[in-house]
Amino acid sequence: MQGSISDQTQINIESATHDSHHEAHPDFRIFGLIVFLVAEGMIFLGLFVAYGAFRAMAPEWPPAGTPKLELLLPGINTVILIASSLVIHQADTAIKKNDVKGLQLWFGLTALMGIVFLGGQLYEYSHLGFGLRTNLFASTFYILTGFHGLHVTVGVLLILSVLWRSMKPKHYGTNNHFGVEAAEIYWHFVDVIWIILFILLYLI
């Protein structure tokens, strides 16, 4: 009986030690991701401000002779990217219900939508009628959309990485879904940046 009590006491001590150790090391991964995205947002903000300054100082914007930007393809791309934010949220909802198949379905669809967006952007580049060095407007257009396209590419790779990891049994579940949340937050960031870009470059 004494041995049993001693064993139980030892288990309780180890459990308390484990809980104390866990509380002493909180999970700051989401906070770290948000700090990273704030830093990325500051880079984009600098580019937006530079674009606004160039436009304000130019006697004509875009410069004379610059082919007019078409709205149809970028508009379709915008709808696709905004819709993908709704789709990826379904994946997060699914995994919180321990629905791995749902996660895989919605993440796969989001990755496909991201790839379609990038394909549309490349198609637009090939039909713009101006190059990177044509004028200041052309240079800023390519830099802004290209830098955003790089972030979309990273987002697609991140989503595909989560999909790959989800193939491992019990890798993601109700109580373990940081990778899913991180990919979703990053993707929402990419979408918000594109909405701002679309307004600046195509609508104003």
Buried (B, 14 or more C-beta within 10 A) or exposed (E): EEEEEEEEEEEEEEEEEEEEEEEEEEEEEEEEBEEEBEEBEEEBEEBBEEBEEBBEEEEEBBBEEBEEBEEEBBEEBBEBBBBBBEBBBBBBBBBBEBBBEBBBBBBBBBBBBBBBBBEBBEEBBEEBEBEEEBBBBBBBBBBBBEBBBEBBBEBBEBBBEBBEEBEEEEBBBEEEBEBBBBBBBBBBBBBBBBEBBBEBBBEE
